[in-house]
Amino acid sequence: MKFVEKRNGLYFPTKEMKKIALISNKKIYKEARENPIKFWEEQARQIVWFKPWEKVYLEEPPYFRWFVGGKLNISYNCLDRHLKDKKDKIALIWEPEPLEEKPRAFTYYELYKQVNKLANALKKLGIKKGDVVGIYLPMIPETLISMLACARIGAVHTVIFSAFSPEALRTRLQVSEAKFLITADGYYRRGKIINLKQNADEGIKETKVEKVIVVKRAGNEISWNNEKDVWYEDLTKNESDECKPEEMDSEDLLFILFTSGTSGTPKGILHTCGGYTVQAYLTGKWIFDFHEKDVLWCTSDFGWITGHSYTCYSPLLNGITTLIFEGAPDYPTPDRWAQIIEKHKVTIFYTAPTAIRMFERMNGNIAKKYEFKTLRLLGSVGEVLDEASWLWYFKNVGKERCPIVDTWWQTETGGILISSLPGIGPFKPGFVGLPFPGVKAEILDEEGKKCEKGKQGNLVVLPPFPPGLLRGIYKDEKKYLETYWSKYGNKIYFTSDAAFKDENGLIRIVGRVDDVIKVAGHRLSTGEIENALNSHEGVVESAVVGVPDEIKGEVPLAFVTLKPGFLVSEKLEEELKEIVSKKISPIAKPAKIIFIEDLPKTRSGKIMRRVLKKILLKEELGDLTTLANPESIEKIKKVLGL
Ligand code: WT7
């Protein structure tokens, strides 16, 4: 069936699509705009609440609360509520990396039992409501089970991406003061076993972690500390598979997720129970148009917000099947991802532009060899999906049948805020579409005036703030106020993205306006990479900028000044790249290190990264009057051979 057709350069849902889509009438936008609070209140009734709210929305800028006084549990909504009519339905499919290993599937009932067993075990370990539990696990079922088990007992999970280095893990555990960590012995990545436990052992040093729960996944040899370590299996095997869900207040903390900001240290973004649940539930349902038989493959790792909201919570809240994959999409053969779509009859495929560009550039256009008959809808997230990649994705994966929802959101927003709806459209290559019903997004100029159509400005969100928007930064109120609520005052949420609207009001995202770069969709702070570089004994200072890359969207490039006695060499360049890889993650490794004498700075000593970027991109440098050392520019150009 064809779900989308082209009209006047835009793409619209076909009649057939409109017929099956949950939302196909535009009036929903108008209704929601007229009374967004009422809109969210009505939608929130689709969630099971143990106790109804007393007040829907309260705002004391820049603080706000949703469903005040309401009590619920997200794990109850993901599991228990489906036991009546979906007990034997597949909730989760896991595709391991090794081809010889069989996939595993869990019905809703099986998942329910696994979650309850772990929840009981966690309680027995002494974990209570409000305690922070670190989850440092690969893409295996136990990761999702751990998240839900924490949520069930009211413990606050903080998932740390398994490819993060021990040092990155340590910082996050230190900031969140987690006393418990759930990890694994190892996992498969491109045919190799990664010893995750070793990283965990290293990472928990100088933290408050008292107990480490270890999932046996790869069977690799690991070191063991009898006082701290306990096998997941031993811990859970004799536990009851019934555990009463904790009644959580709507505004109780659900999880902390660290993300990169402008400064060198990661920020612990806070999400609460009620608002997050409602937004994750509804945005997934309407944007991916979830139907009973859907199999969603959201390729995001659980370590990112997309993995939280659309790999784990939203599909389960909606009672559909979610697929997770342990390995790399191009291993052992470049078409592994395509095989997975066919093998598991995926109907909705949600991935990042970097992956799309990678698929596109594979030898012989692999996608052409597949029919992808089961696919109905495609999604994209994390960075700009440029027009050419959009068209390739549409043609080769969607076979010109499937709409593409390009979804804009952030770790901070908890759920999608801008995207076309599949039963309404329009879908326009390069554009993310319209704000979700009930969401007020605008584009403002530097003075705070609305930008006219076509004019680029800053993307902001206006009150009432979406239910899933962050409630704070863990233990750093100052940063919360500064980052989001200072640019336009405390009644306007500043996203740090530049954007513009077309003549139909469709939004196009231009990119970040702060010192955050998006490398293969991963969010990195230039400051964090600089800190890593500066820790090398030979480095005086460094400045990192993102430069365009064909596949990854952007890659980091570093300018470094050296102490006397340290000579420029390939070896030193390698050492510096390694330090970043070790301190953060291989993703953050600079593509190139450029050794220079002097960094361009303002009179107050701030490094002018934007000037460096412009030099690299051979753009006009613009106003340089604030520059304290203009002579640095010529020298840099010389080093670069410009
Ligand atoms: C930043 C947030 C939330 C999902 C994963 C990323 C960029 C996100 C899009 C999109 C263009 C996008 C923005 C945003 N971004 N989605 N569809 N088109 N850019 O979450 O790591 O918190 O990054 O990703 O720059 O601010 P994140």
Residues whose N, C-alpha, C, O or C-beta is under 5 A from the ligand:
A	BS01	WT7	T306 S380 V381 G382 E383 V384 L385 D406 T407 W408 W409 Q410 T411 E412 V432 T495 D497 I509 G511 R512 G521 R523
